[in-house]
Amino acid sequence: MEKRVVFRGWLLPALLIAPQVFISAVFFFYPAGQAIWQSLFIPDPFGLSSQFVGLGNFEYLLGDRFYRASFVTTAVFSILVTLCSMIPALFLAVMADRLIKGSGVYRTMLIWPYAVAPAIAGVLWLFMFNTRVGVVSWYLGNLGYDWNHVLNGGEAMGLVVLASAWGRISYNFLFFFAALQAVPRSVIEAAAIDGAHFWTRFWTIVLPLLSPTTFFLLVVNVVYSFFETFGVIHTITSGGPQQSTTVLVYKVFSDGFVGQDLGSSSAQSVILLFVVGMLTIIQFKFVEKRVHY
Amino acid sequence: MKKSVLGALAVSTMLTPVAAMAQTEVQFWHAFTGRLGELVAAQVEEFNASQDDYVVVQSHKGNYSETLNAGIAAFRAGEQPHILMVFEVGTATMMAAAGAVRPVHEVMAASGADFDQDAYIGAVKGYYTSTEGDMLSLPFNASTPVLWVNRDAMAAAGVDPDTDLSTWQNVDAALTALKAGGEECPLVTAWQSWIHLENFSAYHDVPFASQDNGFAGTDTELMLNGEAQVAHLTAMGQWAQDGKFIYTGRRNEGGANFRAGECALFTESSAGYAGISSEAEFDFDVRPLPYWEGVGNAPQNTIIGGASLWVMEGHEDDEYKGAGQFLSYLSSSDVQAKWHQDTGYLPITAEASAATKAAGFYEANPGTEVAVIQMTANAPTANSNGLRLGSFDQIRGIIDEELEGIWAGDKTAQEAMDSAKERGDALLRRFEAANR
């Protein structure tokens, strides 16, 4: 039988959710509404005049083959960042969980990169891979590999993925580690007594029990790779070479704040809002079904 | 003890507003940090000390793009500064915003200070003047590209450091000799679009865009896929394939390589002087930017890069007077000559240039005059006044991408420039629509 507690009156609940509603309204609904409104105009940068163009901005964008290409770039980038930040994090968490001595030290060290701001992480990786003075590119050069992310799109993509995923591994590690601690020891011990090896136990018991965390991290990481990787891309490649690392959110920035084209920039924000909304719905509809709480 | 401190506090709190009321405040937003930031601060301090009516308050607002964005955002919020520094590629954006800016020639003439537009060097002010010849903003830091030569690297590769590098034909031969002599980085460049397309076009007197490079109207189209430009980029693309031209990035990344002595030739702004002269541990030369012998009217004159000062609308008359006087002070011969000598930026008045020459600065610092001569050798034509294109910061980004396609060998110069024109024109049409 289902238990349900019913609160009487509406004042207290309304009061309790009011701060959240207020914050969402001011920082989310109002700007989002503004973006939708502005996407129908071509304004001049100073706000002195603007012309109503209806869906003209969207037409212009979708007719631009570089804009369409940046959808593919974004998909590739997001998938790579999500994979590269979640798989190593899970691996490290499993390893750290097995430690008996010094796990505190490992934990602290592994969480450290999360404290580095994206732009600084970008600069750090940029220096290591700098085509002329970078340490890593120098070693690669010695091995006979000519690293040049300034001209090679694939290498540029690899570098921004690496730099974006690196700090994120810590974040994911933290969640995986906490979730691993919550896996009941008795279940694992029972399986061990039955003769299951470590990896068998991992695949059949631990991983399914981690699924709520994995799902949460999947959503959060996809959103991260969509929106927060801007700093890394800006510092390392500025979207180049030849647009190969221009993800959707970077184009919003570059059209809005480099090109001062606020109409196109707003239209792109609206499209981005739509895309991320759809992705989240898909994730909740299909992926969540496979999650065991 | 405590009482006297409190008393002093009370007195100072009472006095401060009075002192501030007596002086009219003029806000000045700029994009300079480091040594340049210090020099700007010193100029402001000197101006403030020189009179009692106005006080200029300078603040740093980030890099060029960020400063422009800060100014635009502030204008939308009604909090704009009086004087805003805008880099040269933002010129068209500012000019199109007639209700947001007040032309500098009006402000300076109304401030009561001596103001003669003819005192400014044509090629410098040309970038910032209206088609009627009125100065809309005050050139502040202007530079032009030159060729930097690492004499030691030339000698080490067995090439005569004094060899004539005035034409690209000669440079081509020198690059081949350098490469053969074991030089791993014969040529490197900074600001590729600015130097190898924008300045290249002006220097050879071929159009970069229609409508006099955008001076005559916003219905302009890029013409950078012309024969002369494509031929130059084809040659450079070949050098890149042969390892004679090393690409390091879109901005001035190559400067680090050149200053470290790793590269033999470097095309970079004349304002690179401060950095190169302080860091380079080798003999270097400043040479005029090379040109292709027999192409266009080369050598015409090169154009400038850098920033100018815009006066924004929406303030009191009194404050404009202060802004005008500050701008006049900045244009004065002494201030300009000192700025030119300290930074390597071009002087904006002929008088400042003459004063620098008379002080023997050019003789003591060989090469510093090259940029001035290169800029002023010929009267600017419609192709060499400068560029006035909307969304130009972004168009430069497009050009950079396409150039990278050439250097990587993915595209021919013709394909890349055709594509740059197509993509750039789309942005120009957007700009035209926004400013109709």
Interface residues (C-beta under 8 A of the other chain):
Chain A: I42 P43 D44 P45 F46 G47 L48 S50 Q51 V53 Y60 D64 F66 T131 R132 V133 V150 L151 N152 S238 G239 G240 P241 Q242 Q243 S254 D255 F257 V258 G259 Q260 D261 G263 S264
Chain B: S65 N69 I72 F75 R76 T93 A96 A97 A98 G99 A100 Y247 T248 G249 R250 E253 A256 N257 E262 S391 D393 Q394 G397 D400 E401 E402 E404 G405 W407 A408 D410 R423 A426 L427 R430 F431 A433 A434 N435 R436
